[in-house]
Amino acid sequence: MPIYDLVCEECGDKVEMFLKLNEKEPVCDKCGGTLKKAMSAPAFVLKGHNWYKDGYGLHDDRKKEGKNNA
């Protein structure tokens, strides 16, 4: 089951909760309002030194051209 960030429409309380995909919208414990799914930060991070500048994902010949132009 995925973990969702939920926000109450009435009081604005924020909660994290496990929800099944077919489960009905939960109710806020504080005020009884409807909890809606909120956008949250992705769970992955692209790490490494300048991976985007190094031509990550480019073919070898395009990487060589980019390094010569820099």
mmCIF file as Biopython writes it, N, C-alpha, C and O atoms, coordinates in Angstrom:
data_model
#
loop_
_atom_site.group_PDB
_atom_site.id
_atom_site.type_symbol
_atom_site.label_atom_id
_atom_site.label_alt_id
_atom_site.label_comp_id
_atom_site.label_asym_id
_atom_site.label_entity_id
_atom_site.label_seq_id
_atom_site.pdbx_PDB_ins_code
_atom_site.Cartn_x
_atom_site.Cartn_y
_atom_site.Cartn_z
_atom_site.occupancy
_atom_site.B_iso_or_equiv
_atom_site.auth_seq_id
_atom_site.auth_asym_id
_atom_site.pdbx_PDB_model_num
ATOM 1   N N  . MET A ? 1  ? 0.842   -1.188 0.000   1.0 0.0 1  A 1 
ATOM 2   C CA . MET A ? 1  ? 0.000   0.000  0.000   1.0 0.0 1  A 1 
ATOM 3   C C  . MET A ? 1  ? 0.882   1.244  0.000   1.0 0.0 1  A 1 
ATOM 4   O O  . MET A ? 1  ? 1.839   1.332  0.770   1.0 0.0 1  A 1 
ATOM 5   N N  . PRO A ? 2  ? 0.562   2.200  -0.860  1.0 0.0 2  A 1 
ATOM 6   C CA . PRO A ? 2  ? 1.336   3.444  -0.877  1.0 0.0 2  A 1 
ATOM 7   C C  . PRO A ? 2  ? 0.982   4.373  0.276   1.0 0.0 2  A 1 
ATOM 8   O O  . PRO A ? 2  ? -0.130  4.337  0.802   1.0 0.0 2  A 1 
ATOM 9   N N  . ILE A ? 3  ? 1.944   5.205  0.658   1.0 0.0 3  A 1 
ATOM 10  C CA . ILE A ? 3  ? 1.720   6.225  1.682   1.0 0.0 3  A 1 
ATOM 11  C C  . ILE A ? 3  ? 1.347   7.515  0.967   1.0 0.0 3  A 1 
ATOM 12  O O  . ILE A ? 3  ? 2.028   7.927  0.028   1.0 0.0 3  A 1 
ATOM 13  N N  . TYR A ? 4  ? 0.264   8.154  1.408   1.0 0.0 4  A 1 
ATOM 14  C CA . TYR A ? 4  ? -0.198  9.396  0.817   1.0 0.0 4  A 1 
ATOM 15  C C  . TYR A ? 4  ? -0.144  10.524 1.829   1.0 0.0 4  A 1 
ATOM 16  O O  . TYR A ? 4  ? -0.364  10.317 3.022   1.0 0.0 4  A 1 
ATOM 17  N N  . ASP A ? 5  ? 0.151   11.726 1.338   1.0 0.0 5  A 1 
ATOM 18  C CA . ASP A ? 5  ? 0.001   12.935 2.135   1.0 0.0 5  A 1 
ATOM 19  C C  . ASP A ? 5  ? -1.420  13.419 1.918   1.0 0.0 5  A 1 
ATOM 20  O O  . ASP A ? 5  ? -1.847  13.620 0.781   1.0 0.0 5  A 1 
ATOM 21  N N  . LEU A ? 6  ? -2.153  13.608 3.010   1.0 0.0 6  A 1 
ATOM 22  C CA . LEU A ? 6  ? -3.555  14.028 2.925   1.0 0.0 6  A 1 
ATOM 23  C C  . LEU A ? 6  ? -3.733  15.349 3.664   1.0 0.0 6  A 1 
ATOM 24  O O  . LEU A ? 6  ? -3.097  15.584 4.692   1.0 0.0 6  A 1 
ATOM 25  N N  . VAL A ? 7  ? -4.600  16.207 3.137   1.0 0.0 7  A 1 
ATOM 26  C CA . VAL A ? 7  ? -4.895  17.492 3.750   1.0 0.0 7  A 1 
ATOM 27  C C  . VAL A ? 7  ? -6.401  17.601 3.933   1.0 0.0 7  A 1 
ATOM 28  O O  . VAL A ? 7  ? -7.169  17.303 3.018   1.0 0.0 7  A 1 
ATOM 29  N N  . CYS A ? 8  ? -6.822  18.032 5.128   1.0 0.0 8  A 1 
ATOM 30  C CA . CYS A ? 8  ? -8.245  18.219 5.414   1.0 0.0 8  A 1 
ATOM 31  C C  . CYS A ? 8  ? -8.736  19.472 4.687   1.0 0.0 8  A 1 
ATOM 32  O O  . CYS A ? 8  ? -8.087  20.516 4.733   1.0 0.0 8  A 1 
ATOM 33  N N  . GLU A ? 9  ? -9.882  19.363 4.020   1.0 0.0 9  A 1 
ATOM 34  C CA . GLU A ? 9  ? -10.445 20.497 3.292   1.0 0.0 9  A 1 
ATOM 35  C C  . GLU A ? 9  ? -11.005 21.561 4.228   1.0 0.0 9  A 1 
ATOM 36  O O  . GLU A ? 9  ? -11.117 22.726 3.846   1.0 0.0 9  A 1 
ATOM 37  N N  . GLU A ? 10 ? -11.356 21.173 5.446   1.0 0.0 10 A 1 
ATOM 38  C CA . GLU A ? 10 ? -11.987 22.122 6.364   1.0 0.0 10 A 1 
ATOM 39  C C  . GLU A ? 10 ? -11.003 22.788 7.315   1.0 0.0 10 A 1 
ATOM 40  O O  . GLU A ? 10 ? -10.984 24.015 7.413   1.0 0.0 10 A 1 
ATOM 41  N N  . CYS A ? 11 ? -10.178 22.004 8.025   1.0 0.0 11 A 1 
ATOM 42  C CA . CYS A ? 11 ? -9.280  22.593 9.019   1.0 0.0 11 A 1 
ATOM 43  C C  . CYS A ? 11 ? -7.841  22.734 8.523   1.0 0.0 11 A 1 
ATOM 44  O O  . CYS A ? 11 ? -7.043  23.411 9.171   1.0 0.0 11 A 1 
ATOM 45  N N  . GLY A ? 12 ? -7.484  22.114 7.390   1.0 0.0 12 A 1 
ATOM 46  C CA . GLY A ? 12 ? -6.145  22.224 6.836   1.0 0.0 12 A 1 
ATOM 47  C C  . GLY A ? 12 ? -5.115  21.321 7.495   1.0 0.0 12 A 1 
ATOM 48  O O  . GLY A ? 12 ? -3.922  21.456 7.221   1.0 0.0 12 A 1 
ATOM 49  N N  . ASP A ? 13 ? -5.544  20.400 8.359   1.0 0.0 13 A 1 
ATOM 50  C CA . ASP A ? 13 ? -4.638  19.481 9.038   1.0 0.0 13 A 1 
ATOM 51  C C  . ASP A ? 13 ? -3.985  18.555 8.012   1.0 0.0 13 A 1 
ATOM 52  O O  . ASP A ? 13 ? -4.652  18.089 7.087   1.0 0.0 13 A 1 
ATOM 53  N N  . LYS A ? 14 ? -2.678  18.284 8.169   1.0 0.0 14 A 1 
ATOM 54  C CA . LYS A ? 14 ? -1.935  17.417 7.250   1.0 0.0 14 A 1 
ATOM 55  C C  . LYS A ? 14 ? -1.640  16.091 7.930   1.0 0.0 14 A 1 
ATOM 56  O O  . LYS A ? 14 ? -1.240  16.057 9.094   1.0 0.0 14 A 1 
ATOM 57  N N  . VAL A ? 15 ? -1.842  14.985 7.190   1.0 0.0 15 A 1 
ATOM 58  C CA . VAL A ? 15 ? -1.678  13.640 7.730   1.0 0.0 15 A 1 
ATOM 59  C C  . VAL A ? 15 ? -1.034  12.764 6.665   1.0 0.0 15 A 1 
ATOM 60  O O  . VAL A ? 15 ? -1.302  12.938 5.476   1.0 0.0 15 A 1 
ATOM 61  N N  . GLU A ? 16 ? -0.182  11.818 7.079   1.0 0.0 16 A 1 
ATOM 62  C CA . GLU A ? 16 ? 0.326   10.775 6.194   1.0 0.0 16 A 1 
ATOM 63  C C  . GLU A ? 16 ? -0.417  9.492  6.530   1.0 0.0 16 A 1 
ATOM 64  O O  . GLU A ? 16 ? -0.623  9.172  7.701   1.0 0.0 16 A 1 
ATOM 65  N N  . MET A ? 17 ? -0.821  8.751  5.487   1.0 0.0 17 A 1 
ATOM 66  C CA . MET A ? 17 ? -1.646  7.576  5.731   1.0 0.0 17 A 1 
ATOM 67  C C  . MET A ? 17 ? -1.440  6.532  4.634   1.0 0.0 17 A 1 
ATOM 68  O O  . MET A ? 17 ? -1.243  6.877  3.469   1.0 0.0 17 A 1 
ATOM 69  N N  . PHE A ? 18 ? -1.486  5.254  5.015   1.0 0.0 18 A 1 
ATOM 70  C CA . PHE A ? 18 ? -1.509  4.167  4.046   1.0 0.0 18 A 1 
ATOM 71  C C  . PHE A ? 18 ? -2.924  4.067  3.492   1.0 0.0 18 A 1 
ATOM 72  O O  . PHE A ? 18 ? -3.887  4.016  4.257   1.0 0.0 18 A 1 
ATOM 73  N N  . LEU A ? 19 ? -3.058  4.039  2.165   1.0 0.0 19 A 1 
ATOM 74  C CA . LEU A ? 19 ? -4.377  3.899  1.543   1.0 0.0 19 A 1 
ATOM 75  C C  . LEU A ? 19 ? -4.316  2.898  0.407   1.0 0.0 19 A 1 
ATOM 76  O O  . LEU A ? 19 ? -3.355  2.875  -0.361  1.0 0.0 19 A 1 
ATOM 77  N N  . LYS A ? 20 ? -5.335  2.080  0.304   1.0 0.0 20 A 1 
ATOM 78  C CA . LYS A ? 20 ? -5.481  1.214  -0.854  1.0 0.0 20 A 1 
ATOM 79  C C  . LYS A ? 20 ? -6.015  2.057  -2.004  1.0 0.0 20 A 1 
ATOM 80  O O  . LYS A ? 20 ? -6.643  3.092  -1.781  1.0 0.0 20 A 1 
ATOM 81  N N  . LEU A ? 21 ? -5.767  1.618  -3.225  1.0 0.0 21 A 1 
ATOM 82  C CA . LEU A ? 21 ? -6.193  2.396  -4.382  1.0 0.0 21 A 1 
ATOM 83  C C  . LEU A ? 21 ? -7.714  2.514  -4.482  1.0 0.0 21 A 1 
ATOM 84  O O  . LEU A ? 21 ? -8.221  3.541  -4.932  1.0 0.0 21 A 1 
ATOM 85  N N  . ASN A ? 22 ? -8.435  1.494  -4.075  1.0 0.0 22 A 1 
ATOM 86  C CA . ASN A ? 22 ? -9.897  1.511  -4.202  1.0 0.0 22 A 1 
ATOM 87  C C  . ASN A ? 22 ? -10.602 1.931  -2.911  1.0 0.0 22 A 1 
ATOM 88  O O  . ASN A ? 22 ? -11.824 1.819  -2.811  1.0 0.0 22 A 1 
ATOM 89  N N  . GLU A ? 23 ? -9.849  2.409  -1.930  1.0 0.0 23 A 1 
ATOM 90  C CA . GLU A ? 23 ? -10.422 2.806  -0.637  1.0 0.0 23 A 1 
ATOM 91  C C  . GLU A ? 23 ? -11.094 4.180  -0.748  1.0 0.0 23 A 1 
ATOM 92  O O  . GLU A ? 23 ? -10.627 5.050  -1.484  1.0 0.0 23 A 1 
ATOM 93  N N  . LYS A ? 24 ? -12.196 4.363  -0.009  1.0 0.0 24 A 1 
ATOM 94  C CA . LYS A ? 24 ? -12.899 5.648  -0.015  1.0 0.0 24 A 1 
ATOM 95  C C  . LYS A ? 24 ? -12.060 6.714  0.676   1.0 0.0 24 A 1 
ATOM 96  O O  . LYS A ? 24 ? -11.141 6.398  1.431   1.0 0.0 24 A 1 
ATOM 97  N N  . GLU A ? 25 ? -12.385 7.988  0.413   1.0 0.0 25 A 1 
ATOM 98  C CA . GLU A ? 25 ? -11.651 9.093  1.016   1.0 0.0 25 A 1 
ATOM 99  C C  . GLU A ? 25 ? -11.836 9.056  2.534   1.0 0.0 25 A 1 
ATOM 100 O O  . GLU A ? 25 ? -12.962 8.955  3.020   1.0 0.0 25 A 1 
ATOM 101 N N  . PRO A ? 26 ? -10.729 9.138  3.282   1.0 0.0 26 A 1 
ATOM 102 C CA . PRO A ? 26 ? -10.825 9.088  4.744   1.0 0.0 26 A 1 
ATOM 103 C C  . PRO A ? 26 ? -11.368 10.396 5.321   1.0 0.0 26 A 1 
ATOM 104 O O  . PRO A ? 26 ? -11.497 11.401 4.622   1.0 0.0 26 A 1 
ATOM 105 N N  . VAL A ? 27 ? -11.679 10.350 6.610   1.0 0.0 27 A 1 
ATOM 106 C CA . VAL A ? 27 ? -12.247 11.495 7.326   1.0 0.0 27 A 1 
ATOM 107 C C  . VAL A ? 27 ? -11.219 11.996 8.339   1.0 0.0 27 A 1 
ATOM 108 O O  . VAL A ? 27 ? -10.504 11.204 8.953   1.0 0.0 27 A 1 
ATOM 109 N N  . CYS A ? 28 ? -11.151 13.317 8.507   1.0 0.0 28 A 1 
ATOM 110 C CA . CYS A ? 28 ? -10.233 13.951 9.452   1.0 0.0 28 A 1 
ATOM 111 C C  . CYS A ? 28 ? -10.609 13.575 10.888  1.0 0.0 28 A 1 
ATOM 112 O O  . CYS A ? 28 ? -11.782 13.593 11.260  1.0 0.0 28 A 1 
ATOM 113 N N  . ASP A ? 29 ? -9.590  13.232 11.692  1.0 0.0 29 A 1 
ATOM 114 C CA . ASP A ? 29 ? -9.826  12.878 13.090  1.0 0.0 29 A 1 
ATOM 115 C C  . ASP A ? 29 ? -10.187 14.094 13.936  1.0 0.0 29 A 1 
ATOM 116 O O  . ASP A ? 29 ? -10.910 13.960 14.923  1.0 0.0 29 A 1 
ATOM 117 N N  . LYS A ? 30 ? -9.697  15.280 13.567  1.0 0.0 30 A 1 
ATOM 118 C CA . LYS A ? 30 ? -9.925  16.475 14.372  1.0 0.0 30 A 1 
ATOM 119 C C  . LYS A ? 30 ? -11.307 17.087 14.162  1.0 0.0 30 A 1 
ATOM 120 O O  . LYS A ? 30 ? -12.008 17.404 15.123  1.0 0.0 30 A 1 
ATOM 121 N N  . CYS A ? 31 ? -11.699 17.254 12.867  1.0 0.0 31 A 1 
ATOM 122 C CA . CYS A ? 31 ? -12.944 17.989 12.618  1.0 0.0 31 A 1 
ATOM 123 C C  . CYS A ? 31 ? -13.993 17.179 11.860  1.0 0.0 31 A 1 
ATOM 124 O O  . CYS A ? 31 ? -15.137 17.620 11.754  1.0 0.0 31 A 1 
ATOM 125 N N  . GLY A ? 32 ? -13.642 16.016 11.332  1.0 0.0 32 A 1 
ATOM 126 C CA . GLY A ? 32 ? -14.599 15.202 10.592  1.0 0.0 32 A 1 
ATOM 127 C C  . GLY A ? 32 ? -14.713 15.589 9.126   1.0 0.0 32 A 1 
ATOM 128 O O  . GLY A ? 32 ? -15.573 15.068 8.416   1.0 0.0 32 A 1 
ATOM 129 N N  . GLY A ? 33 ? -13.857 16.499 8.662   1.0 0.0 33 A 1 
ATOM 130 C CA . GLY A ? 33 ? -13.870 16.919 7.258   1.0 0.0 33 A 1 
ATOM 131 C C  . GLY A ? 33 ? -13.255 15.870 6.346   1.0 0.0 33 A 1 
ATOM 132 O O  . GLY A ? 33 ? -12.649 14.906 6.813   1.0 0.0 33 A 1 
ATOM 133 N N  . THR A ? 34 ? -13.415 16.063 5.047   1.0 0.0 34 A 1 
ATOM 134 C CA . THR A ? 34 ? -12.885 15.135 4.058   1.0 0.0 34 A 1 
ATOM 135 C C  . THR A ? 34 ? -11.403 15.401 3.832   1.0 0.0 34 A 1 
ATOM 136 O O  . THR A ? 34 ? -10.984 16.550 3.692   1.0 0.0 34 A 1 
ATOM 137 N N  . LEU A ? 35 ? -10.606 14.323 3.796   1.0 0.0 35 A 1 
ATOM 138 C CA . LEU A ? 35 ? -9.181  14.414 3.512   1.0 0.0 35 A 1 
ATOM 139 C C  . LEU A ? 35 ? -8.952  14.186 2.023   1.0 0.0 35 A 1 
ATOM 140 O O  . LEU A ? 35 ? -9.459  13.220 1.454   1.0 0.0 35 A 1 
ATOM 141 N N  . LYS A ? 36 ? -8.198  15.065 1.400   1.0 0.0 36 A 1 
ATOM 142 C CA . LYS A ? 36 ? -7.871  14.954 -0.022  1.0 0.0 36 A 1 
ATOM 143 C C  . LYS A ? 36 ? -6.374  14.719 -0.182  1.0 0.0 36 A 1 
ATOM 144 O O  . LYS A ? 36 ? -5.579  15.187 0.634   1.0 0.0 36 A 1 
ATOM 145 N N  . LYS A ? 37 ? -5.983  13.991 -1.239  1.0 0.0 37 A 1 
ATOM 146 C CA . LYS A ? 37 ? -4.577  13.730 -1.510  1.0 0.0 37 A 1 
ATOM 147 C C  . LYS A ? 37 ? -3.889  15.029 -1.902  1.0 0.0 37 A 1 
ATOM 148 O O  . LYS A ? 37 ? -4.434  15.835 -2.657  1.0 0.0 37 A 1 
ATOM 149 N N  . ALA A ? 38 ? -2.681  15.219 -1.379  1.0 0.0 38 A 1 
ATOM 150 C CA . ALA A ? 38 ? -1.888  16.410 -1.669  1.0 0.0 38 A 1 
ATOM 151 C C  . ALA A ? 38 ? -0.646  16.008 -2.453  1.0 0.0 38 A 1 
ATOM 152 O O  . ALA A ? 38 ? -0.184  14.871 -2.357  1.0 0.0 38 A 1 
ATOM 153 N N  . MET A ? 39 ? -0.112  16.936 -3.220  1.0 0.0 39 A 1 
ATOM 154 C CA . MET A ? 39 ? 1.133   16.692 -3.942  1.0 0.0 39 A 1 
ATOM 155 C C  . MET A ? 39 ? 2.277   16.696 -2.929  1.0 0.0 39 A 1 
ATOM 156 O O  . MET A ? 39 ? 2.276   17.466 -1.969  1.0 0.0 39 A 1 
ATOM 157 N N  . SER A ? 40 ? 3.242   15.825 -3.163  1.0 0.0 40 A 1 
ATOM 158 C CA . SER A ? 40 ? 4.398   15.774 -2.279  1.0 0.0 40 A 1 
ATOM 159 C C  . SER A ? 40 ? 5.658   15.619 -3.120  1.0 0.0 40 A 1 
ATOM 160 O O  . SER A ? 40 ? 5.588   15.357 -4.321  1.0 0.0 40 A 1 
ATOM 161 N N  . ALA A ? 41 ? 6.792   15.779 -2.486  1.0 0.0 41 A 1 
ATOM 162 C CA . ALA A ? 41 ? 8.069   15.672 -3.174  1.0 0.0 41 A 1 
ATOM 163 C C  . ALA A ? 41 ? 8.305   14.230 -3.614  1.0 0.0 41 A 1 
ATOM 164 O O  . ALA A ? 41 ? 7.875   13.299 -2.932  1.0 0.0 41 A 1 
ATOM 165 N N  . PRO A ? 42 ? 8.979   14.036 -4.738  1.0 0.0 42 A 1 
ATOM 166 C CA . PRO A ? 42 ? 9.278   12.672 -5.180  1.0 0.0 42 A 1 
ATOM 167 C C  . PRO A ? 42 ? 10.212  11.974 -4.192  1.0 0.0 42 A 1 
ATOM 168 O O  . PRO A ? 42 ? 10.930  12.629 -3.436  1.0 0.0 42 A 1 
ATOM 169 N N  . ALA A ? 43 ? 10.196  10.665 -4.205  1.0 0.0 43 A 1 
ATOM 170 C CA . ALA A ? 43 ? 10.969  9.883  -3.243  1.0 0.0 43 A 1 
ATOM 171 C C  . ALA A ? 43 ? 12.350  9.493  -3.766  1.0 0.0 43 A 1 
ATOM 172 O O  . ALA A ? 43 ? 13.023  8.668  -3.147  1.0 0.0 43 A 1 
ATOM 173 N N  . PHE A ? 44 ? 12.792  10.069 -4.899  1.0 0.0 44 A 1 
ATOM 174 C CA . PHE A ? 44 ? 14.118  9.743  -5.389  1.0 0.0 44 A 1 
ATOM 175 C C  . PHE A ? 44 ? 14.921  11.029 -5.614  1.0 0.0 44 A 1 
ATOM 176 O O  . PHE A ? 44 ? 14.361  12.104 -5.827  1.0 0.0 44 A 1 
ATOM 177 N N  . VAL A ? 45 ? 16.228  10.888 -5.561  1.0 0.0 45 A 1 
ATOM 178 C CA . VAL A ? 45 ? 17.121  12.026 -5.744  1.0 0.0 45 A 1 
ATOM 179 C C  . VAL A ? 45 ? 18.203  11.604 -6.726  1.0 0.0 45 A 1 
ATOM 180 O O  . VAL A ? 45 ? 18.782  10.526 -6.594  1.0 0.0 45 A 1 
ATOM 181 N N  . LEU A ? 46 ? 18.473  12.448 -7.703  1.0 0.0 46 A 1 
ATOM 182 C CA . LEU A ? 46 ? 19.548  12.178 -8.641  1.0 0.0 46 A 1 
ATOM 183 C C  . LEU A ? 46 ? 20.829  12.730 -8.034  1.0 0.0 46 A 1 
ATOM 184 O O  . LEU A ? 46 ? 20.995  13.943 -7.913  1.0 0.0 46 A 1 
ATOM 185 N N  . LYS A ? 47 ? 21.733  11.832 -7.653  1.0 0.0 47 A 1 
ATOM 186 C CA . LYS A ? 47 ? 22.967  12.243 -6.992  1.0 0.0 47 A 1 
ATOM 187 C C  . LYS A ? 47 ? 24.143  12.094 -7.944  1.0 0.0 47 A 1 
ATOM 188 O O  . LYS A ? 47 ? 24.066  11.381 -8.945  1.0 0.0 47 A 1 
ATOM 189 N N  . GLY A ? 48 ? 25.191  12.752 -7.628  1.0 0.0 48 A 1 
ATOM 190 C CA . GLY A ? 48 ? 26.402  12.651 -8.423  1.0 0.0 48 A 1 
ATOM 191 C C  . GLY A ? 48 ? 26.876  14.028 -8.820  1.0 0.0 48 A 1 
ATOM 192 O O  . GLY A ? 48 ? 26.120  14.998 -8.776  1.0 0.0 48 A 1 
ATOM 193 N N  . HIS A ? 49 ? 28.120  14.103 -9.204  1.0 0.0 49 A 1 
ATOM 194 C CA . HIS A ? 49 ? 28.718  15.386 -9.551  1.0 0.0 49 A 1 
ATOM 195 C C  . HIS A ? 49 ? 28.377  15.753 -10.994 1.0 0.0 49 A 1 
ATOM 196 O O  . HIS A ? 49 ? 28.867  15.121 -11.931 1.0 0.0 49 A 1 
ATOM 197 N N  . ASN A ? 50 ? 27.544  16.763 -11.171 1.0 0.0 50 A 1 
ATOM 198 C CA . ASN A ? 50 ? 27.208  17.316 -12.482 1.0 0.0 50 A 1 
ATOM 199 C C  . ASN A ? 50 ? 26.748  16.270 -13.493 1.0 0.0 50 A 1 
ATOM 200 O O  . ASN A ? 50 ? 27.189  16.298 -14.642 1.0 0.0 50 A 1 
ATOM 201 N N  . TRP A ? 51 ? 25.891  15.369 -13.100 1.0 0.0 51 A 1 
ATOM 202 C CA . TRP A ? 51 ? 25.452  14.313 -14.021 1.0 0.0 51 A 1 
ATOM 203 C C  . TRP A ? 51 ? 24.758  14.892 -15.234 1.0 0.0 51 A 1 
ATOM 204 O O  . TRP A ? 51 ? 24.836  14.309 -16.316 1.0 0.0 51 A 1 
ATOM 205 N N  . TYR A ? 52 ? 24.092  16.005 -15.094 1.0 0.0 52 A 1 
ATOM 206 C CA . TYR A ? 52 ? 23.401  16.605 -16.234 1.0 0.0 52 A 1 
ATOM 207 C C  . TYR A ? 52 ? 24.382  17.312 -17.170 1.0 0.0 52 A 1 
ATOM 208 O O  . TYR A ? 52 ? 24.131  17.386 -18.373 1.0 0.0 52 A 1 
ATOM 209 N N  . LYS A ? 53 ? 25.491  17.831 -16.646 1.0 0.0 53 A 1 
ATOM 210 C CA . LYS A ? 53 ? 26.494  18.494 -17.477 1.0 0.0 53 A 1 
ATOM 211 C C  . LYS A ? 53 ? 27.384  17.491 -18.197 1.0 0.0 53 A 1 
ATOM 212 O O  . LYS A ? 53 ? 27.955  17.804 -19.242 1.0 0.0 53 A 1 
ATOM 213 N N  . ASP A ? 54 ? 27.505  16.293 -17.645 1.0 0.0 54 A 1 
ATOM 214 C CA . ASP A ? 54 ? 28.379  15.280 -18.229 1.0 0.0 54 A 1 
ATOM 215 C C  . ASP A ? 54 ? 27.738  14.574 -19.411 1.0 0.0 54 A 1 
ATOM 216 O O  . ASP A ? 54 ? 28.334  13.649 -19.963 1.0 0.0 54 A 1 
ATOM 217 N N  . GLY A ? 55 ? 26.551  14.977 -19.813 1.0 0.0 55 A 1 
ATOM 218 C CA . GLY A ? 55 ? 25.903  14.364 -20.960 1.0 0.0 55 A 1 
ATOM 219 C C  . GLY A ? 55 ? 25.232  13.052 -20.634 1.0 0.0 55 A 1 
ATOM 220 O O  . GLY A ? 55 ? 25.176  12.157 -21.478 1.0 0.0 55 A 1 
ATOM 221 N N  . TYR A ? 56 ? 24.719  12.920 -19.418 1.0 0.0 56 A 1 
ATOM 222 C CA . TYR A ? 56 ? 24.057  11.686 -19.016 1.0 0.0 56 A 1 
ATOM 223 C C  . TYR A ? 56 ? 22.951  11.354 -20.004 1.0 0.0 56 A 1 
ATOM 224 O O  . TYR A ? 56 ? 22.083  12.188 -20.262 1.0 0.0 56 A 1 
ATOM 225 N N  . GLY A ? 57 ? 22.968  10.160 -20.556 1.0 0.0 57 A 1 
ATOM 226 C CA . GLY A ? 57 ? 21.934  9.701  -21.482 1.0 0.0 57 A 1 
ATOM 227 C C  . GLY A ? 57 ? 22.247  9.982  -22.940 1.0 0.0 57 A 1 
ATOM 228 O O  . GLY A ? 57 ? 21.496  9.553  -23.816 1.0 0.0 57 A 1 
ATOM 229 N N  . LEU A ? 58 ? 23.329  10.686 -23.225 1.0 0.0 58 A 1 
ATOM 230 C CA . LEU A ? 58 ? 23.712  10.962 -24.607 1.0 0.0 58 A 1 
ATOM 231 C C  . LEU A ? 58 ? 24.549  9.815  -25.146 1.0 0.0 58 A 1 
ATOM 232 O O  . LEU A ? 58 ? 25.168  9.070  -24.386 1.0 0.0 58 A 1 
ATOM 233 N N  . HIS A ? 59 ? 24.561  9.681  -26.474 1.0 0.0 59 A 1 
ATOM 234 C CA . HIS A ? 59 ? 25.413  8.673  -27.101 1.0 0.0 59 A 1 
ATOM 235 C C  . HIS A ? 59 ? 26.866  9.130  -27.010 1.0 0.0 59 A 1 
ATOM 236 O O  . HIS A ? 59 ? 27.135  10.314 -26.809 1.0 0.0 59 A 1 
ATOM 237 N N  . ASP A ? 60 ? 27.799  8.196  -27.157 1.0 0.0 60 A 1 
ATOM 238 C CA . ASP A ? 60 ? 29.218  8.493  -26.984 1.0 0.0 60 A 1 
ATOM 239 C C  . ASP A ? 60 ? 29.705  9.608  -27.905 1.0 0.0 60 A 1 
ATOM 240 O O  . ASP A ? 60 ? 30.465  10.470 -27.465 1.0 0.0 60 A 1 
ATOM 241 N N  . ASP A ? 61 ? 29.285  9.614  -29.177 1.0 0.0 61 A 1 
ATOM 242 C CA . ASP A ? 61 ? 29.772  10.632 -30.109 1.0 0.0 61 A 1 
ATOM 243 C C  . ASP A ? 61 ? 29.252  12.024 -29.727 1.0 0.0 61 A 1 
ATOM 244 O O  . ASP A ? 61 ? 29.956  13.012 -29.933 1.0 0.0 61 A 1 
ATOM 245 N N  . ARG A ? 62 ? 28.046  12.120 -29.181 1.0 0.0 62 A 1 
ATOM 246 C CA . ARG A ? 62 ? 27.499  13.414 -28.760 1.0 0.0 62 A 1 
ATOM 247 C C  . ARG A ? 62 ? 28.183  13.899 -27.487 1.0 0.0 62 A 1 
ATOM 248 O O  . ARG A ? 62 ? 28.326  15.105 -27.289 1.0 0.0 62 A 1 
ATOM 249 N N  . LYS A ? 63 ? 28.607  12.980 -26.622 1.0 0.0 63 A 1 
ATOM 250 C CA . LYS A ? 63 ? 29.327  13.360 -25.411 1.0 0.0 63 A 1 
ATOM 251 C C  . LYS A ? 63 ? 30.675  13.982 -25.789 1.0 0.0 63 A 1 
ATOM 252 O O  . LYS A ? 63 ? 31.079  14.990 -25.210 1.0 0.0 63 A 1 
ATOM 253 N N  . LYS A ? 64 ? 31.361  13.386 -26.749 1.0 0.0 64 A 1 
ATOM 254 C CA . LYS A ? 64 ? 32.672  13.892 -27.165 1.0 0.0 64 A 1 
ATOM 255 C C  . LYS A ? 64 ? 32.539  15.288 -27.771 1.0 0.0 64 A 1 
ATOM 256 O O  . LYS A ? 64 ? 33.364  16.163 -27.510 1.0 0.0 64 A 1 
ATOM 257 N N  . GLU A ? 65 ? 31.494  15.494 -28.584 1.0 0.0 65 A 1 
ATOM 258 C CA . GLU A ? 65 ? 31.279  16.808 -29.192 1.0 0.0 65 A 1 
ATOM 259 C C  . GLU A ? 65 ? 31.020  17.866 -28.121 1.0 0.0 65 A 1 
ATOM 260 O O  . GLU A ? 65 ? 31.546  18.976 -28.207 1.0 0.0 65 A 1 
ATOM 261 N N  . GLY A ? 66 ? 30.227  17.535 -27.127 1.0 0.0 66 A 1 
ATOM 262 C CA . GLY A ? 66 ? 29.903  18.474 -26.055 1.0 0.0 66 A 1 
ATOM 263 C C  . GLY A ? 66 ? 31.118  18.849 -25.230 1.0 0.0 66 A 1 
ATOM 264 O O  . GLY A ? 66 ? 31.240  20.003 -24.820 1.0 0.0 66 A 1 
ATOM 265 N N  . LYS A ? 67 ? 32.027  17.908 -24.970 1.0 0.0 67 A 1 
ATOM 266 C CA . LYS A ? 67 ? 33.213  18.198 -24.177 1.0 0.0 67 A 1 
ATOM 267 C C  . LYS A ? 67 ? 34.195  19.063 -24.945 1.0 0.0 67 A 1 
ATOM 268 O O  . LYS A ? 67 ? 34.888  19.888 -24.350 1.0 0.0 67 A 1 
ATOM 269 N N  . ASN A ? 68 ? 34.267  18.887 -26.268 1.0 0.0 68 A 1 
ATOM 270 C CA . ASN A ? 68 ? 35.186  19.685 -27.085 1.0 0.0 68 A 1 
ATOM 271 C C  . ASN A ? 68 ? 34.710  21.129 -27.206 1.0 0.0 68 A 1 
ATOM 272 O O  . ASN A ? 68 ? 35.528  22.042 -27.320 1.0 0.0 68 A 1 
ATOM 273 N N  . ASN A ? 69 ? 33.393  21.342 -27.183 1.0 0.0 69 A 1 
ATOM 274 C CA . ASN A ? 69 ? 32.845  22.684 -27.326 1.0 0.0 69 A 1 
ATOM 275 C C  . ASN A ? 69 ? 32.939  23.487 -26.029 1.0 0.0 69 A 1 
ATOM 276 O O  . ASN A ? 69 ? 32.898  24.717 -26.065 1.0 0.0 69 A 1 
ATOM 277 N N  . ALA A ? 70 ? 33.065  22.814 -24.891 1.0 0.0 70 A 1 
ATOM 278 C CA . ALA A ? 70 ? 33.022  23.505 -23.616 1.0 0.0 70 A 1 
ATOM 279 C C  . ALA A ? 70 ? 34.290  24.214 -23.271 1.0 0.0 70 A 1 
ATOM 280 O O  . ALA A ? 70 ? 34.381  24.838 -22.214 1.0 0.0 70 A 1 
#
